[in-house]
């Protein structure tokens, strides 16, 4: 109860951000008030600029401020291998590993029956079009699709669904490996991860 | 490395907020992008509105959207007792306890030699003026000043400094009690708190 409508409105808007509860939102709002420089103006301008300039890439649906994103534009990347991710933020995680030099396709979500998200809400049709156009020869052929989803129920469901949909299209399907994280102590690994690591063991 | 200047700018501005690191700022920026409604506009408007409407009360330096704040305006509160706080956010904490019905005075900080904050950077002169004007009879006399600072070095330093400055002005000085928090288990109390609780024991 701050009794100042403008301040209460700011706290309300800030508390809509993920991981920001009412207490934190109040702390942030007080910080904004206390900042002597033009911080509120700068943050406000940054928000409006992002809304005006940033949109999804017409080809892979990553975020970009141009027509196609830098990964789609880069002619040195392999066009025949496609990494399928849930969100644009996953791309920078994969890129920083330096282990992938193909193209991306962002689904903008995963199938989640609990939240009512079906394949129609995702960029699945656009993925199918891309593969079909590759077969028809109107764009580079896609030889392999890698699923890089979160290691949870929704990720598994989405991978299962897409495997069925993409079967018989002459595309090799794979998913990133689940197992023991590098540098970790076997003593502290949970049962499910250990199960997966044994199941997916690699022959030497 | 997001390679989109507008997005990088938003991440930078968000990471200036307290407790928001670069990783969290990136997550928040992606949330802003993903929000389908007019959330960026709403947050931006809330920021500009706070900057335009909210300022400090001319009397106690609490935040308000009027000339004087609701606590200074309320004629049912006692004008002869003044609670001295560090930040405006401390007021709502004290108010929700329901144990104080006097007036407030916000210092907007505490004395901190490490951060180079001296009494001149705080609303100390304004406090002295208030007391002098009370003595001169141009405003209600202040009989007691309660220090409600954080229980840390800076809080103690400020209380010590103000005690020296306010001595001999005919004002009773006090500070809120330090001791065992209500409902807590004595086993888990730290040494300094237990020390203070014993030192400040109340005769029954």
Interface residues (C-beta under 8 A of the other chain):
Chain A: X1 X2 X3 X4 X5 X6 X7 X9 X10 X12 X13 X14 X16 X17 X18 X19 X20 X24 X26 X27 X28 X29 X30 X31 X32 X33 X34 X39 X40 X41 X42 X43 X44 X45 X46 X47 X48 X49 X50 X51 X52 X53 X54 X63 X64 X65 X70 X87 X88 X89 X92 X96 X108
Chain B: X1 X2 X3 X4 X5 X6 X7 X9 X10 X12 X13 X14 X16 X17 X18 X19 X20 X24 X26 X27 X28 X29 X30 X31 X32 X33 X34 X39 X40 X41 X42 X43 X44 X45 X46 X47 X48 X49 X50 X51 X52 X53 X54 X63 X64 X65 X70 X87 X88 X89 X92 X96 X108
